[in-house]
């Protein structure tokens, strides 16, 4: 799936000159945590999130340092902090460097961007203009929808056994030791040695996600348990 398949297309935005108080009211009334800033031509200029509004003079939360710590901070940074806490418009408080993606970006990459940068949303742009946004909730909605889709199950126990074995072979963590798979009336039984409990569970999950598998009987043996029997 790609960004265009899950993105929210009707995105609330503000202009560079929108007042901070209006932005705060918008975030509260719409129950959102951030709003993109676009210019008159629809080009993305930045984003204002709750984090950008944490340190404000109106609430007495602007950053205060002791005089000797301020001597260690560059004037440029101090000036930036002043504008952030005292500025009245979106262009003063917004984060201008926004991590974006295109509508054809795979959801796996979107998830990586969210995780790697510890952000909650990724604006989707086309030729510099905002056309949508993908948030964590959009990914959850895609997950919920995917859970309702039924894949076609292989016909017969033999075909199901081959599908389970093929599923194991796709993964790098598959154990070197042979895992025996038997199938009877859709019930899968797994036999063999595994090196860890994580490996055991991974094999069971890989079998469970194969379409047509009714139940998985875990008959696997942890290799460390075998050492104690020798």
C-alpha positions as CSV (number, residue, x, y, z in Angstrom):
1,X,0.0,0.0,0.0
2,X,1.1,3.6,-0.6
3,X,0.5,6.9,1.0
4,X,-2.3,7.8,-1.5
5,X,-4.3,4.7,-0.3
6,X,-4.6,5.8,3.3
7,X,-3.9,9.6,3.5
8,X,-6.4,12.1,4.7
9,X,-7.1,14.4,1.7
10,X,-9.2,17.1,3.4
11,X,-6.5,18.6,5.6
12,X,-7.1,21.5,7.9
13,X,-4.4,24.2,7.3
14,X,-3.5,27.7,8.4
15,X,-1.7,30.5,6.7
16,X,1.7,32.0,7.7
17,X,-0.1,35.0,9.2
18,X,-2.7,33.1,11.2
19,X,-2.5,34.2,14.9
20,X,-1.1,31.8,17.5
21,X,-4.3,32.1,19.6
22,X,-6.4,31.0,16.6
23,X,-4.1,28.0,16.0
24,X,-4.5,26.9,19.6
25,X,-8.2,27.2,19.4
26,X,-8.2,25.2,16.1
27,X,-6.1,22.4,17.6
28,X,-8.5,22.2,20.6
29,X,-11.8,22.4,18.7
30,X,-10.8,19.8,16.1
31,X,-8.9,17.6,18.5
32,X,-5.8,17.5,16.4
33,X,-2.2,17.8,17.5
34,X,-0.7,19.8,14.6
35,X,-1.7,21.8,11.6
36,X,0.3,22.4,8.3
37,X,1.1,26.0,7.3
38,X,0.5,26.7,3.6
39,X,0.8,29.9,1.6
40,X,-1.7,31.4,-0.8
41,X,-0.6,29.0,-3.6
42,X,-1.0,25.9,-1.5
43,X,2.7,25.4,-1.0
44,X,3.7,23.8,2.3
45,X,5.8,26.3,4.4
46,X,5.9,24.5,7.8
47,X,3.8,22.9,10.5
48,X,2.7,24.0,13.9
49,X,2.3,21.2,16.5
50,X,1.5,21.2,20.2
51,X,5.2,21.0,20.9
52,X,5.7,24.3,19.1
53,X,3.3,26.0,21.5
54,X,4.6,24.6,24.8
55,X,6.9,27.5,25.8
56,X,4.8,30.7,25.5
57,X,5.0,34.0,27.4
58,X,1.2,34.0,27.7
59,X,1.3,30.9,29.9
60,X,4.6,31.7,31.7
61,X,6.2,28.7,30.2
62,X,8.9,30.4,28.1
63,X,12.4,29.1,28.7
64,X,14.3,30.7,31.5
65,X,18.0,30.2,32.1
66,X,20.4,31.5,34.7
67,X,22.6,34.3,33.5
68,X,25.7,32.1,33.3
69,X,24.0,29.5,31.2
70,X,22.7,32.2,28.8
71,X,26.4,33.2,28.2
72,X,27.0,29.7,26.9
73,X,24.1,29.9,24.3
74,X,24.6,31.5,21.0
75,X,22.7,34.8,20.3
76,X,21.1,33.1,17.3
77,X,19.5,30.4,19.4
78,X,18.4,32.9,22.1
79,X,16.8,35.1,19.4
80,X,15.1,32.0,17.9
81,X,13.7,31.0,21.3
82,X,12.4,34.6,21.8
83,X,10.5,34.6,18.5
84,X,9.1,31.1,19.3
85,X,7.7,32.1,22.7
86,X,6.6,35.7,21.8
87,X,5.8,35.6,18.1
88,X,2.1,36.2,17.3
89,X,1.7,34.3,14.0
90,X,2.2,30.9,12.5
91,X,5.4,31.9,10.7
92,X,6.9,32.8,14.0
93,X,6.3,29.5,15.8
94,X,6.1,26.9,13.0
95,X,8.7,24.2,12.4
96,X,9.8,25.1,8.8
97,X,11.8,22.0,8.1
98,X,9.0,19.4,7.6
99,X,9.6,15.8,6.8
100,X,7.4,15.0,3.8
101,X,6.6,12.2,1.4
102,X,5.0,11.7,-2.0
103,X,1.7,10.1,-2.6
104,X,3.5,7.0,-4.1
105,X,5.6,6.4,-0.9
106,X,5.1,2.9,0.4
107,X,3.5,2.7,3.9
108,X,6.6,0.8,5.1
109,X,8.7,3.9,4.4
110,X,6.0,6.2,6.0
111,X,6.1,4.0,9.2
112,X,10.0,4.3,9.2
113,X,9.8,8.1,8.9
114,X,7.4,8.3,11.8
115,X,9.4,5.9,14.0
116,X,12.9,7.2,13.1
117,X,12.0,10.9,13.5
118,X,9.6,10.4,16.4
119,X,6.8,12.3,14.7
120,X,3.1,11.7,14.5
121,X,2.3,12.6,11.0
122,X,3.9,13.1,7.5
123,X,2.5,15.7,5.1
124,X,2.1,14.4,1.5
125,X,3.2,16.8,-1.2
126,X,3.1,16.9,-5.0
127,X,5.3,19.6,-6.7
128,X,5.7,21.3,-3.3
129,X,2.0,21.6,-2.7
130,X,0.2,19.8,0.2
131,X,-2.3,17.2,-1.1
132,X,-2.8,15.1,2.1
133,X,-1.4,13.9,5.3
134,X,-0.6,10.4,6.8
135,X,-0.8,10.1,10.5
136,X,-0.3,7.2,12.9
137,X,-4.1,6.9,13.1
138,X,-4.2,6.5,9.3
139,X,-1.8,3.5,9.6
140,X,-4.0,2.0,12.3
141,X,-7.1,2.4,10.1
142,X,-5.2,0.6,7.3
143,X,-4.3,-2.2,9.8
144,X,-7.9,-2.5,10.9
145,X,-9.1,-2.7,7.3
146,X,-6.5,-5.2,6.4
147,X,-7.7,-7.5,9.2
148,X,-11.1,-7.8,7.5
149,X,-9.8,-9.0,4.2
150,X,-9.8,-12.8,3.6
151,X,-7.0,-14.3,1.5
152,X,-7.8,-17.4,-0.6
153,X,-6.8,-20.5,1.3
154,X,-4.9,-23.4,-0.5
155,X,-7.1,-26.4,-1.3
156,X,-6.4,-29.5,0.8
157,X,-4.0,-30.3,3.6
158,X,-1.1,-31.0,1.3
159,X,-1.3,-27.6,-0.4
160,X,-1.7,-26.0,3.0
161,X,1.4,-27.8,4.3
162,X,3.4,-26.5,1.3
163,X,2.1,-23.0,1.9
164,X,3.3,-23.1,5.6
165,X,6.7,-24.4,4.6
166,X,7.0,-21.7,1.9
167,X,6.1,-19.1,4.5
168,X,8.9,-20.2,6.7
169,X,11.5,-20.1,3.9
170,X,10.7,-16.4,3.3
171,X,12.2,-15.3,6.6
172,X,15.8,-14.9,7.6
173,X,15.2,-16.0,11.1
174,X,14.1,-19.5,10.0
175,X,16.1,-22.0,12.1
176,X,18.8,-24.0,10.4
177,X,17.5,-27.2,12.0
178,X,14.6,-28.8,10.1
179,X,11.1,-28.0,11.3
180,X,8.6,-30.7,10.4
181,X,5.1,-29.6,9.5
182,X,2.1,-31.8,9.4
183,X,-1.5,-30.8,8.5
184,X,-4.7,-32.6,9.2
185,X,-8.1,-31.1,8.5
186,X,-6.5,-27.6,8.5
187,X,-4.8,-28.1,11.8
188,X,-1.0,-27.5,11.6
189,X,1.4,-29.2,13.9
190,X,5.0,-28.1,14.2
191,X,7.9,-30.4,15.3
192,X,11.6,-29.9,15.6
193,X,14.2,-27.9,17.6
194,X,14.3,-24.1,18.0
195,X,17.0,-22.0,19.5
196,X,14.8,-19.6,21.5
197,X,11.3,-18.8,22.7
198,X,11.2,-15.9,20.2
199,X,12.0,-18.3,17.4
200,X,9.3,-20.7,18.6
201,X,6.7,-17.9,18.6
202,X,7.8,-16.6,15.3
203,X,7.3,-20.0,13.6
204,X,3.8,-20.3,15.1
205,X,2.9,-16.8,14.0
206,X,4.2,-17.4,10.5
207,X,2.1,-20.5,10.3
208,X,-1.0,-18.8,11.7
209,X,-0.9,-16.0,9.1
210,X,-1.2,-18.5,6.2
211,X,-4.7,-18.4,4.8
212,X,-6.7,-21.6,5.7
213,X,-4.8,-22.5,8.8
214,X,-7.3,-23.3,11.5
215,X,-5.1,-24.0,14.4
216,X,-1.4,-24.4,15.1
217,X,-0.2,-27.1,17.6
218,X,3.2,-26.1,18.9
219,X,5.2,-29.3,19.4
220,X,8.6,-27.6,19.0
221,X,11.4,-28.2,21.5
222,X,13.8,-25.6,22.8
223,X,17.3,-26.8,22.1
224,X,18.5,-25.7,25.6
225,X,16.0,-28.1,27.1
226,X,17.5,-31.0,25.1
227,X,21.0,-30.3,26.6
228,X,19.6,-30.9,30.1
229,X,18.3,-34.3,29.0
230,X,21.7,-35.6,27.7
